[in-house]
């Protein structure tokens, strides 16, 4: 079967909302080659050298990474003046996460009167760092947790880019549950379209699933998964940013998931606040 025949057959099996999403997703920009390569690097000497050589081919990106590395968040005792120095002093994992943040913040050039772009990236960065800390605690992969946290709400950005008028209708409705409003107006929600975008970009399956599951609470007896870590980080960061007692349902969900993961509220609060501090620094520089 040819590629076109396979695509036609797959398309014919879709329902109407899937066809709408599929037709629009082809208009998404491709991910930068530098970003795709960064996702593949591991923490060894050979990768470190190749990683530095590759980023060095993009001087503006080097400048941005150095600005982040020299921010007060990392509190280095001396100025970091070169990419190689940043990698040695901060480690490949941290510098790769900086690169991911810098790249993803420029993938979709969204400008919409009803969309708060800085707030979106602040939340995404905070969830990414909080998810990284949760991954370390649970013995999970911290790199993929950071990336999944960074991308968990990418569906919102896709909706703004591909369905700008519908996004305005969604954001201006008074219904307290935005997800339900998305489903009513679009026929799908930002988790679903985000997962489809991740598949369109050929991102790892675990990241696709985490995007789709980031607002899905754990069920009794479930294993610790990437989706569960992103769900938890998203709850914690959202609650940390409220500063009031308005989210009783969210607080109950936090209590439940922290008991599930055997994490104290004090520790979880610390990770959420650290994530927000990380986001403060990164977004101010980006």
C-alpha positions in Angstrom: 0.0 0.0 0.0 1.4 3.4 -0.9 1.8 6.2 1.6 -1.0 8.2 0.0 -3.3 5.2 0.1 -2.4 4.5 3.7 -3.1 8.1 4.6 -6.5 8.1 2.8 -7.5 4.9 4.5 -6.5 6.3 7.9 -8.3 9.5 7.2 -11.5 7.7 6.1 -11.6 5.9 9.5 -11.6 9.2 11.4 -14.7 10.8 12.9 -15.5 14.4 12.0 -13.6 16.0 14.9 -10.5 13.9 14.1 -10.7 15.0 10.5 -10.8 18.6 11.5 -7.8 18.2 13.8 -5.9 16.2 11.2 -6.5 18.7 8.4 -5.3 21.6 10.6 -2.3 19.9 12.1 -0.6 19.7 8.7 -0.3 23.5 9.0 1.9 23.3 12.1 5.5 24.3 11.6 8.2 21.6 11.9 10.3 21.3 15.0 13.8 22.8 14.7 16.4 20.2 13.8 18.6 21.5 16.7 15.7 20.7 19.1 15.1 17.2 17.7 18.8 16.4 18.0 19.0 17.8 21.6 16.3 15.3 22.7 18.6 12.5 21.7 21.7 13.5 23.6 22.7 11.4 26.7 25.0 12.4 29.5 28.4 11.1 28.3 31.6 12.8 27.1 31.0 12.1 23.4 27.5 13.5 23.5 28.8 16.6 25.5 31.3 17.4 22.7 28.8 16.8 19.9 26.1 18.8 21.8 28.4 21.8 22.2 29.5 21.7 18.6 26.0 21.6 17.3 24.7 24.5 19.5 27.8 26.5 18.6 26.5 26.6 15.0 23.6 28.8 16.3 25.3 31.9 17.9 22.0 33.6 19.0 21.1 30.4 20.8 24.5 30.3 22.5 23.9 33.8 23.8 20.5 33.0 25.2 21.8 29.9 27.0 24.7 31.9 28.5 22.2 34.6 29.7 20.2 31.8 31.4 23.3 30.2 32.9 24.4 33.5 34.4 21.0 34.3 35.9 20.7 34.5 39.6 18.6 31.3 39.7 21.8 29.2 39.2 23.9 31.4 41.5 27.3 30.6 40.0 30.3 32.0 41.8 31.8 33.3 38.6 30.6 34.4 35.2 30.1 31.7 32.6 31.6 33.0 29.4 31.4 30.1 27.0 29.0 27.3 26.1 31.6 24.6 27.0 32.1 26.2 30.4 28.3 26.3 30.9 28.1 22.6 30.1 31.0 21.7 32.4 29.8 23.7 35.3 26.1 23.2 35.0 26.0 19.7 33.4 24.6 18.5 30.1 21.2 17.9 31.6 20.7 21.5 32.8 22.0 23.0 29.6 19.9 20.7 27.4 16.8 21.8 29.4 17.8 25.4 28.8 18.0 24.7 25.1 14.6 23.0 25.1 13.0 25.9 26.9 14.6 28.5 24.5 13.6 26.5 21.4 10.1 25.7 22.4 9.3 29.3 23.3 9.9 30.2 19.7 8.3 27.3 17.9 4.8 28.7 17.4 4.8 32.5 17.0 1.4 33.1 18.5 0.1 36.6 18.9 -3.5 36.8 19.9 -5.3 39.5 21.9 -6.9 36.9 24.3 -3.8 34.8 24.8 -1.3 35.6 27.6 1.9 34.3 25.9 4.4 35.1 28.8 2.0 33.6 31.4 1.7 30.4 29.2 5.4 29.9 29.0 5.9 30.8 32.7 3.5 28.0 33.7 5.0 25.6 31.2 8.5 26.2 32.5 7.4 25.9 36.1 5.7 22.6 35.5 8.7 21.4 33.6 11.1 22.1 36.5 8.6 20.7 39.1 8.1 17.6 37.1 11.9 17.2 36.9 12.1 17.3 40.7 9.3 14.8 41.0 11.0 12.5 38.6 14.2 12.6 40.7 12.2 11.8 43.8 10.4 8.9 42.2 13.4 7.5 40.3 12.0 8.4 36.9 13.8 9.9 33.9 14.2 13.6 34.7 15.1 14.7 31.1 11.9 13.4 29.6 9.9 14.6 32.6 11.2 18.2 32.0 10.4 18.0 28.3 6.9 16.6 28.9 6.2 19.3 31.5 7.4 21.9 29.1 5.0 20.6 26.5 2.0 19.5 28.6 -0.2 22.5 27.5 1.1 22.7 23.9 -2.5 21.9 22.8 -3.5 25.4 24.0 -0.9 27.0 21.8 -2.1 24.8 18.9 -5.7 25.9 19.4 -4.7 29.6 19.4 -2.6 29.1 16.2 -5.1 26.9 14.3 -8.5 28.0 15.7 -8.0 31.7 16.8 -11.7 32.7 16.6 -12.8 29.6 18.5 -10.1 30.3 21.2 -11.6 33.7 21.7 -15.1 32.2 22.2 -13.6 29.6 24.7 -11.6 32.1 26.7 -14.5 34.6 27.0 -17.1 32.2 28.2 -18.1 32.3 31.8 -18.2 28.5 32.2 -15.8 27.6 35.0 -14.6 24.4 33.3 -12.6 25.4 30.3 -12.0 21.8 29.1 -15.7 21.3 28.8 -16.0 24.5 26.9 -13.2 23.4 24.5 -15.0 20.1 23.8 -18.4 21.8 23.2 -17.0 24.4 20.8 -14.2 22.5 19.1 -15.3 18.9 19.5 -12.0 18.1 21.3 -9.9 19.6 24.2 -6.4 20.9 24.4 -5.1 17.6 25.9 -6.3 15.7 22.8 -5.1 18.1 20.2 -1.8 18.5 22.1 -1.3 14.7 21.9 -2.0 14.7 18.2 0.5 17.6 17.7 3.1 15.6 19.5 2.5 12.6 17.3 2.6 14.9 14.2 6.1 16.0 15.4 7.1 12.4 16.1 7.9 13.1 19.7 8.4 10.1 22.1 5.2 8.1 22.8 5.6 8.7 26.5 5.5 12.4 26.0 2.4 12.1 23.7 0.7 10.1 26.4 1.7 12.5 29.2 0.3 15.5 27.2 -3.0 13.6 26.8 -3.1 12.6 30.5 -1.9 15.7 32.3 -5.4 16.4 33.7 -6.3 12.8 34.4 -6.1 11.8 38.1 -4.6 8.4 39.0 -6.8 5.4 39.6 -6.4 3.0 42.4 -3.4 0.7 41.9 -2.0 2.6 38.9 1.8 2.6 38.4 3.8 5.8 38.6 3.9 7.1 35.0 5.2 10.1 33.2 1.6 11.3 32.8 1.1 11.0 36.5 4.1 13.2 37.2 3.0 15.8 34.8 -0.5 15.7 36.3 0.9 16.3 39.7 3.3 19.0 38.7 0.6 20.8 36.9 -1.7 20.7 40.0 1.1 21.9 42.3 2.2 24.8 40.1 -1.3 25.9 39.5 -2.1 25.9 43.2 1.2 27.7 44.0 0.2 30.5 41.7 -3.3 31.1 43.1 -2.5 32.6 46.5 -6.0 32.0 47.9 -8.3 29.2 48.9 -10.5 29.3 45.7 -9.4 25.9 44.4 -10.9 23.5 46.9 -11.4 20.8 44.3 -7.8 21.2 43.2 -6.5 21.0 46.8 -8.4 17.8 47.3 -6.9 16.4 44.1 -3.4 17.4 45.4 -3.9 15.7 48.7 -5.0 12.5 47.0 -2.1 12.4 44.5 0.5 13.3 47.1 -0.7 10.4 49.3 -0.5 8.2 46.2 3.1 9.2 45.7 4.0 9.3 49.4 5.2 13.0 49.2 4.7 15.5 52.0 2.8 18.7 51.2 5.8 20.8 52.5 8.1 19.0 50.0 5.7 19.3 47.2 5.1 23.0 47.9 8.9 23.6 47.9 9.2 21.9 44.5 6.3 24.0 43.1 7.8 27.2 44.4 11.3 26.3 43.1 9.7 25.6 39.7 8.0 29.0 39.7 11.3 30.7 40.6 13.0 28.9 37.7 10.3 30.1 35.4 10.7 33.7 36.7 14.3 33.7 35.6 13.9 31.9 32.3 10.8 33.8 31.0 12.4 37.1 31.9 15.4 36.2 29.8 13.6 34.6 26.8 
